[in-house]
Amino acid sequence: MTDTPVSTSVSQAALRGLGCKCPRCGEGKLYAGFLTLRPRCDRCGLDYAFIDAGDGPAVFIIMIAGFIVVGSALIVEIKYQPPFWVHAALWGPLILATTLLPLRSMKALLIALQYHHKAAEGQLIERKPK
């Protein structure tokens, strides 16, 4: 990361992330498409090449959505014992809603926190022999 972060609090960085805004200025848009990042901020010019959210956002969303959907399906099955087509009709849309809707903001949140904490790829330090 070549650009130095502006001093912000973690909560301010998190709000910028949840709003899908630039992690440095909080005004520019982060995305060009649904999950496609812009090359740089259109307001402050921050180069987004440092961003590496990886699979983190998807893993968080899968865990949260799985807890909600599986828990709800178990409760409905135990209480009402509906036919399988009712389960498919109920949980299919819920799975889409609990995975796709928060994915953008979760990815932007992790990007903002990565920028705030100056997280970068690990590097090995060579030590000189004594």
N, C-alpha and C positions, 0 to 999 in steps of 0.2 A: 504494500500500500504506500503510494508516494504522497498522497494528500494527507495533511495533518487534520485530525478531527477537531471540530469546534467543541469547546468544553460544554457538555450537556449532562443532565442527570440521566440515570437509567430510566426513570419514568418518562422523561421527555423523549428519549430515544425509542422507548417502547410505543409511545403514542404516535410518533412519526412512522414507525413500522406498521402499526395496526391501520394507519391511514393510507398506507401504500405510498408514502412520500419519500423524498430524498433523505437519506440518513444524516446528511450534513446540514442542509438549509431548512428542511421540513416543508418546502414549497413545491419543488419540482416533482413531476410524476416519476415513479419507479418503473412502471410497466408500459410496454408498447402494445401488448396483447394480453391474453388471459394470464399466462405465466411467462411471457417473453419479456425479458428485461430490455430497457433502453440502453444504448451504448454509454450515455452520459446524462447527467442532469441538465435539463433545459434551462434552469435558473442559475445555478452556481457553477456548472461545468464539471462537477465531480465525475471522474472516470469510474464507471462501474465494473471495470475489469477485475477488481479485487474480489468481487462477490463469488462465493462458493458455498451456497447453502446445502448442496448435496441432497441426500435423502432425508435429512432431518425433519423438514416440515411434513413430508408424507408419513413418516413413522409416527410423529406426534398425532397427526390427524387420524391415522388408522387405529391407534390405541384408544383415543377418545371416542371415535365413532363406534368401534367394536364394543366398548363398554356400554354405550347408550343403546345400540341396536340389539345386541345379544341379551342385555338385561331386560329390555322391553319385550323382546320376543319370548323370553322365558316366563316373564310374568303373565303375558297374554296366553301362552300355552297352558300354564298351570291353572289359571283362573277359568278360562273359557274353552279350551281345547278345540279351537276352530279347525276347519279343513286346511290343507296345505296351500290351496289357492288364496286363501285369506292372508296367510303369512306372506306369500309372494306379493300380494297387492299392498299390504301394509309396509313391509320392510324394504322393498325395492326403492320407492321414493325417499324413504327416510335415510337409506344408505347414501343415495345421491346427494341429498341435502346436507348430511353431516360430513361428507367428505369433500365435495366440490366447493361449497360456499365458503368455508373457512380457510381453504388451501392458499389462496392469494395473500390474505392478511397474515397467515402463519409464516409463509415464506418471507414476506416483507419484514415481519417482526424479527426473525432470525437474522436477516441481512442487517437490519438496524442495530441489533445487539452485537453482531460481528464487527460492524464499523465502530460502534461505541467503545468496545473493549480492545480494539486494534488486533483482533484475532487474525492470524495468518497461518499459512502452512508451516509445519514444524521444520526446523533446519538443524542439521548436525553441526556441532562446533568442533573443529579440529584443534586438538591440544598439542602444543609443541613439547617434544620430549625434553626432560631436564638434563 
